[in-house]
Amino acid sequence: MMRRAYLLLPLLLALAGCGDSNVQEVRNWMKEVDAQTQPTVQPLSEPKKFVPFAYAPVEQTDPFNPNKLLTELAKARPGGGLQPDTNRRKEFLEGFPLDAMKMVGTMEKDRQMYGLLQIDRTVYQVRPGQHAGQNFGLITSVSEDAIAVKEIVQDAAGDWVERMSKLELQESKENTK
């Protein structure tokens, strides 16, 4: 019996804590503070008046017309109308990029200097005036240590510009030993 009394004692103490002891005081205090407190809300400013823009496409240029844009770009191009000749027949060496070509030597035939270009395992003779490379390259000069190539490429704006490249003589491994 005593044992039951000890078990019920904590239960009775827990239930006593749930009583309405000081809750009424807190509720009265909250009502007082709520009655005395006045909220301060700043008024919103008036919204700005929207004035729509009336676009008259008949009187002005349509900014989204691609034909008008291309016409204006063509007028403003500083390239002077430089373009590659796409109607001429391509030469054999125009099928390879310049970085796949290696200058391996020179030779002179009939007082004309020829450059020797190696592509894969084949060696080709080239002279000024011939075309080489995939960017409309024209060989402008051949010297003992380099072949100069003038390429016509498009820049970021789409204009055709000239770019000078040089294929320099590659020292063979047999000569360095």
C-alpha positions in Angstrom: 0.0 0.0 0.0 2.8 2.3 0.8 4.4 1.5 -2.4 1.3 2.7 -4.3 1.3 5.9 -2.3 4.9 6.6 -3.5 3.9 6.0 -7.1 0.9 8.2 -6.9 2.7 11.1 -5.3 4.7 12.2 -8.4 1.5 11.9 -10.5 -0.4 14.2 -8.1 2.4 16.7 -8.1 2.4 16.8 -11.9 -1.3 17.4 -12.0 -1.0 20.2 -9.4 1.4 22.1 -11.7 -1.3 22.2 -14.4 -3.6 24.3 -12.3 -4.7 27.9 -13.0 -2.4 29.5 -10.4 -0.8 32.6 -12.0 -2.3 32.4 -15.5 -5.1 34.9 -14.7 -2.5 37.5 -13.7 -0.6 37.1 -17.0 -3.9 37.4 -19.0 -4.8 40.6 -17.1 -1.4 42.1 -17.8 -1.6 41.2 -21.5 -5.0 42.9 -21.8 -3.6 46.1 -20.1 -0.6 46.3 -22.4 -2.8 45.6 -25.5 -5.1 48.4 -24.5 -2.3 50.9 -23.9 -0.2 50.1 -27.1 -1.1 52.0 -30.2 0.4 50.7 -33.4 2.3 53.2 -35.5 2.1 52.4 -39.2 3.6 54.9 -41.7 1.3 55.6 -44.6 2.4 54.2 -48.0 3.5 56.7 -50.6 1.3 57.2 -53.7 2.4 54.9 -56.6 4.0 56.6 -59.6 1.8 57.1 -62.5 2.7 54.8 -65.5 2.8 56.6 -68.8 2.8 54.0 -71.7 4.9 54.6 -74.7 3.1 54.5 -78.0 5.4 52.9 -80.7 4.5 53.9 -84.2 6.3 51.4 -86.4 5.3 53.2 -89.6 7.3 56.3 -88.7 10.3 54.6 -87.0 12.7 51.8 -87.8 11.6 48.4 -86.4 14.4 47.4 -84.0 13.7 43.7 -84.4 13.9 43.5 -88.2 17.0 41.4 -89.1 17.1 42.8 -92.7 17.5 46.3 -91.4 20.2 45.2 -89.0 22.2 43.4 -91.7 21.9 46.5 -93.9 23.2 48.8 -91.2 26.1 46.4 -90.4 27.1 46.2 -94.0 27.2 50.0 -94.2 29.4 50.2 -91.0 31.9 47.6 -91.9 35.4 49.0 -92.0 36.8 45.9 -93.8 36.4 47.5 -97.2 34.5 44.5 -98.6 37.4 42.1 -98.2 36.0 38.6 -99.1 37.6 35.3 -100.2 37.1 34.2 -103.8 34.7 31.3 -103.2 34.1 30.8 -107.0 37.7 29.7 -107.8 38.6 26.0 -107.8 40.2 24.9 -104.6 43.8 23.5 -104.7 44.8 20.2 -103.1 46.6 21.7 -100.1 43.5 23.7 -99.1 42.0 20.5 -97.8 44.4 20.4 -94.9 44.7 22.8 -91.9 47.9 24.8 -91.6 48.7 23.2 -88.2 48.9 19.8 -90.0 51.6 21.0 -92.3 55.3 21.0 -91.5 58.0 22.9 -93.4 60.9 20.4 -93.9 63.1 22.3 -96.4 63.5 24.3 -99.5 64.7 23.8 -103.0 65.5 26.0 -106.0 64.3 25.1 -109.5 64.7 27.5 -112.5 65.7 30.4 -110.1 62.4 29.9 -108.3 62.5 29.1 -104.5 60.1 26.2 -103.5 59.2 25.3 -100.0 58.8 21.6 -99.0 55.7 20.9 -96.9 55.2 17.6 -95.2 51.6 16.4 -94.5 51.5 13.0 -92.8 54.3 11.2 -94.6 54.0 13.0 -98.0 56.2 16.0 -99.0 54.7 18.6 -101.4 56.5 21.5 -103.3 54.9 24.9 -102.9 55.8 28.3 -104.3 54.4 31.9 -103.8 51.0 32.3 -105.4 49.7 28.8 -104.5 46.9 28.3 -101.9 47.3 26.2 -98.8 45.2 25.7 -95.6 41.5 25.7 -94.9 41.2 29.5 -94.3 41.7 30.6 -97.9 45.5 30.8 -97.4 47.7 32.3 -100.1 51.5 31.6 -99.9 53.1 35.0 -100.2 56.8 34.1 -99.8 59.2 31.2 -99.4 62.5 31.7 -97.7 65.1 29.2 -96.5 63.6 29.1 -92.9 59.9 29.9 -93.3 56.9 30.0 -95.6 54.6 33.0 -95.2 50.8 32.5 -95.7 48.2 35.2 -95.8 44.8 33.8 -94.7 41.4 35.4 -94.9 39.2 34.6 -91.9 36.1 36.0 -90.3 36.4 37.9 -87.0 33.9 37.9 -84.2 31.7 40.6 -86.0 31.6 38.5 -89.1 33.9 40.7 -91.1 36.6 39.1 -93.3 40.1 40.1 -92.2 43.6 39.1 -93.3 45.8 37.1 -90.9 49.4 36.4 -91.5 50.7 32.9 -90.6 54.2 31.5 -90.9 55.3 27.9 -91.3 58.8 27.7 -90.0 61.4 25.1 -90.9 61.3 22.1 -88.6 64.7 20.7 -87.6 64.7 17.0 -88.2 65.8 14.6 -85.4 68.6 13.2 -87.6 70.3 16.7 -87.8 70.3 17.2 -84.1 72.1 14.0 -83.3 
